Amino acid sequence: MDLGKKNRTSHRKRKPVKKGIALAVLTLLFAWQMASTYAIQRFPKPEFESGYITPETLLPTPRAEILEVMDVAVLLMALSLVTWAVLKRRSRNLVFWISVFSLAYFGFYREGCVCSIGAIQNVTLALSSGSYIIPWTVLAFFMAPLVFTLAFGRTFCAGVCPFGAFQDLISWRPQKIGPQLNAVLGVIPYIYLALAVLYAATKTDFIICRYDPFVGIFRFDATFGMFLFAGVLLLSGIFIARPYCRFLCPYGVLLNWISRFSRHHMTITPSVCIQCRLCEDSCPYECIEKPVTVKNPDSRQTTLKKFILAILLMPFFMLLGGWTGSQLHESLALVNGKVWMANELLHPEKDASQPETIEMTAFKASGKPASELYAEAAEIIREFYIGGWIVGGFIGLTIGGLLAGRLMTRYRTDFEPNRGTCFSCVRCMDYCPIKS
Amino acid sequence: MKQRMILIASLVLLLAVIGYMVYDLFFSESDRSTNPYDYGLAELRKSDSALIHYNEVQQFSIGLSEVYGIATDPAGRIYVTGADIVEVFSPEGELLSTFPFQDTAYCITISPDGTILLGMEDHLEFMSPQGEIINRWKPVSEKSILTSVATDGTDVFIADAGEKIVYRFNMKGELINRIGEKDSLAGIPGFVIPSPYFDLGLGRDGELWVVNSGRHLFEAFRPDGTLISTWGQPSMEVEGFCGCCNPSHFVILSDGSFVTSEKGIERVKVYLPSGEFSCLVAAPNQFDEGTRGMDLALDPNGRIILLDPWRSQVRIFVHKEDESDGNR
């Protein structure tokens, strides 16, 4: 009997039960969130059956510091546990249940905030603005996964990130999309990261939070549009495993870079690879690199040409990207509220048919002179001009690096997880016949 | 082949998500063209025309800039009060008399003997049918804001929105008892009056009906202050009362039904003596938005007399069946 087939069959038989239990837990958490939604006070008052005295509206008290300490402690504990499960126990089951816990705690209980992904913006703002002091918990949530990744690979993605856990749960029929498309779509997180940093640095917006598809579900308070947005993303996630992690997550870019240098990254086999190829198609994220057994497939001259081309490609794309970004800086800056307002004031005829916006009404009521607003907007646009060069250059460098990377081949003898993109989910280990 | 199609569809969905983000970030201005803080009561202001059982048969203007209270006497004359003056109109709306006085009267009622009782901010004044001030009581309390007064000729009941209490006086001005004070043993929850709209009236059996507007409740008391019954349901639907404090005013029909007026969502409704919603007298679209303080009275022919302070008008409503009988 084909050992690989047996392994895959047994693996698939277990999966529905495990996912069924996890989904039941998820449904319960949904119900909990929905129940609390009904407790929200609305205007006009809700319909009480009897002489209930509506209490005075109270502002929520800040989260107790001890609970914040607990959040960080739970994060560190979960990171440690999942790293142990990945590297020592090599147990997919354990990783799976840790991720369910993380989804429950960091997702539904902590309602997706603080999250390491969004913390990128806080860190950026803290670095670019002297007036913003980053809370230590946010910094911890940003740094801890990076430190663990540097040592052990992306174990954070495997079982601690609630977004990843959520997508893992609904990834019922993952299909492969192929390396080319994977690489092209893989550029999007870099663009997203660059824009998120640009908008945070210019104090424009926290776009990662704005387009966070999961927080609205965790809190059950998303607008219809955001529910639809999340629903469509999750629907695609049934067949394309972890679409947010692979093709959107800006934090994943940082983890990808750092993980390449990780000292103790997981391996598919605990010992010597016997080239059985059972793991070849096991990764739903297409992160397994096949062996390249020929050390120098090209002639020396061809290799030199490729190397020179790669060296030239990156600065070329960097300059091209930077120039393009600088040309788009005004369009990019229009997302900023002050720039948008200044633009509206400068072109009052543009939307004469539309009712005045509340921002415009508020600005006019403030008595602030338009010249002051124009000066502020001009300064922001100048920041965007510089930012446009940096963002464009970064995206160009990414594309150039991607192309250069495809020119070069790296010698490897075994099936190996791609250290950058591998989520350390441990699925592939289940397929490896060597268990010790 | 099927798998390939599914994959393509999934990719399209994924690209749609990314496309939405790009569109929303750079091209959409929908967030700015709508006010997310808008109360959005427009839908609630709509009402089913089939529920309106009354027609507005008459309206006439009052020559006063500030009007607060309205009352009728057994002859059907209409009394409107405001700052410094009481105007008396015939049932047809003809101005009969004007009675000047000092101060501002926020509420008015006519005693069975024709005496006009005027509720000032903190005290009561009595005016003869000829318009002479014949008595002036001492202030009730420093915090008083008198919003409604009723009398059966023996007792005078005064609603005080400042103190959130109802006082029962005899005709000599002696306080007999306080009504509606919070008393958990007696099952009296106390009045919740967030704004100075606190109405009262006497029922067919001499019971005192008071609007506990913050609780959206009608409460009936015996003159000694014993709570008899309550009705009312907070609801955004037409059957109930909504907002901070409604209804603002009411009057009791001869069959014991209640006519109520509300602010916020301006409307006038009729409830059966049991408290069950009966019909609409006037829908929100019949009033200017923001209208409040619509005091009510009833004339001997059962016509509902409504004071519209926003338009400075007296508006008269008649049941559609009565109108067809020629009762105008």
Boltz contact constraints between the chains, C-beta under 6 A:
constraints:
  - contact:
      token1: [A, 44]
      token2: [B, 236]
      max_distance: 6.0
  - contact:
      token1: [A, 44]
      token2: [B, 242]
      max_distance: 6.0
  - contact:
      token1: [A, 44]
      token2: [B, 243]
      max_distance: 6.0
  - contact:
      token1: [A, 45]
      token2: [B, 234]
      max_distance: 6.0
  - contact:
      token1: [A, 47]
      token2: [B, 234]
      max_distance: 6.0
  - contact:
      token1: [A, 47]
      token2: [B, 235]
      max_distance: 6.0
  - contact:
      token1: [A, 48]
      token2: [B, 234]
      max_distance: 6.0
  - contact:
      token1: [A, 51]
      token2: [B, 189]
      max_distance: 6.0
  - contact:
      token1: [A, 51]
      token2: [B, 215]
      max_distance: 6.0
  - contact:
      token1: [A, 175]
      token2: [B, 7]
      max_distance: 6.0
  - contact:
      token1: [A, 211]
      token2: [B, 21]
      max_distance: 6.0
  - contact:
      token1: [A, 229]
      token2: [B, 20]
      max_distance: 6.0
  - contact:
      token1: [A, 232]
      token2: [B, 13]
      max_distance: 6.0
  - contact:
      token1: [A, 232]
      token2: [B, 16]
      max_distance: 6.0
  - contact:
      token1: [A, 232]
      token2: [B, 17]
      max_distance: 6.0
  - contact:
      token1: [A, 233]
      token2: [B, 17]
      max_distance: 6.0
  - contact:
      token1: [A, 235]
      token2: [B, 13]
      max_distance: 6.0
  - contact:
      token1: [A, 236]
      token2: [B, 10]
      max_distance: 6.0
  - contact:
      token1: [A, 236]
      token2: [B, 13]
      max_distance: 6.0
  - contact:
      token1: [A, 236]
      token2: [B, 14]
      max_distance: 6.0
  - contact:
      token1: [A, 239]
      token2: [B, 6]
      max_distance: 6.0
  - contact:
      token1: [A, 239]
      token2: [B, 10]
      max_distance: 6.0
  - contact:
      token1: [A, 240]
      token2: [B, 10]
      max_distance: 6.0
  - contact:
      token1: [A, 243]
      token2: [B, 14]
      max_distance: 6.0
  - contact:
      token1: [A, 354]
      token2: [B, 33]
      max_distance: 6.0
  - contact:
      token1: [A, 357]
      token2: [B, 32]
      max_distance: 6.0
  - contact:
      token1: [A, 358]
      token2: [B, 35]
      max_distance: 6.0
